[in-house]
Amino acid sequence: MDVDGLHEKARQIRATCVKMAHHAKEGHLSSALSPVDPLVALFYSWLRLYPKEPRHPERDRFILSKGHGCSALYAIMADLGFFPVELLRDYGREGSPLASHPCAHALPALEASSGSLGIGLGLATGMLYGLRLKGSAARAVVLLGDGECNEGSVWEAAMFAAAQRLEKLLAVVDYNGIQAVGRSDELMGGASLEEKFRAFGWAARTVDGSDIGAFLAALKPFPFEEGKPSAVIVRTRLGVSFMEGDVLWHYRVPSDDDLRRSLEELAARPLGWEA
C-alpha cells in the first residue's frame, strides 16, 4: 500500500472509531483518533505480523500502552483479518472480547492486556529481553500516550532498556497535546520528550505524526543508533476538525449529529457497518 493508500485507510479507521464510540456509547474517542496515522503506518507497512497465525514465533510484538485508545487497534486488527470485522459492533459490550481496554484473556490475538497507564514500556522491554535470550530476531514496539509519560514506571523501563542495549525496541509516543484533565504542555511543563528520552540513553527524534510518509521515513534507519533503543515522538492530530484541540473529547460520546458530521468530513464508511 502506497502512502496515499495508507492515508485513505487512516480515514476509514477513524470513521470506524467514531462509529464504534457512538454505537457503544463509549468515551476516549480522542485517544483512539490521534494515533491512527502512526498505527496504520506500523500495521500496514512496517511490523512483521501473521494475522492467520497470531502467535507466530518470529512476529514483532506490539503493545498498546495507552489502552483506552484501543478502538483504533481493534479496527486495524479486524481489517487485517485477526478477527471478523462484524465483531467491531460488539465493542464495549459486556462479555465482548473487544473490551473498552484491551484484555488478552478475552482477545488472545493481543500481546498483553493494558489500560493501567505506564506499564506498556516495561512489558515490551521485558518481552524483548526474553526474546533476545532466545536468539529471536523479533522487534518490540510500544505506543505510549504523552500524558502517560508522567508515570515514573515509564522512565524506570526506559533506563533498563538503555542499560541492556535493547536496540530492537521502538517506543512511539502519541503527542496529541491532551491529557485527561488538561493540556500536556501545561501539566508537564513543556519539557521536550525527545530530550528526555535522549537523557535516558535512547536515540530519539520527533516527527509530524499526521504525515505517514514522514513517519515511515523516520523508521527506515531503525535502530536509530547502534546499541540504543529508539523513540519517535509523533505530534498527532485527531483528524476530525470540530474535535481538534478540545479536551472534552477525551471522555465525550459522539451524538448522532457528531457521527454524521465526522463521517461526512472523513468521507469513509466504517468497517463492519458497510451494509
Secondary structure, DSSP 8 states (H G I E B T S, - for coil): --HHHHHHHHHHHHHHHHHHHHHHT---HHHHHTTHHHHHHIIIII----TTSTT-TT--EEEESSGGGHHHHHHHHHHHTSS-GGGGGGTT-TT-SS-SS--TTT-TTSS----STT-HHHHHHHHHHHHHHTT----EEEEEETGGGGSHHHHHHHHHHHHTT-TTEEEEEEE-SEETTEEHHHHHTT--HHHHHHHTT-EEEEEETT-HHHHHHHHTT-SSSTTS-EEEEEE---S-GGGTT-GGGGT----HHHHHHHHHHHT---TT---
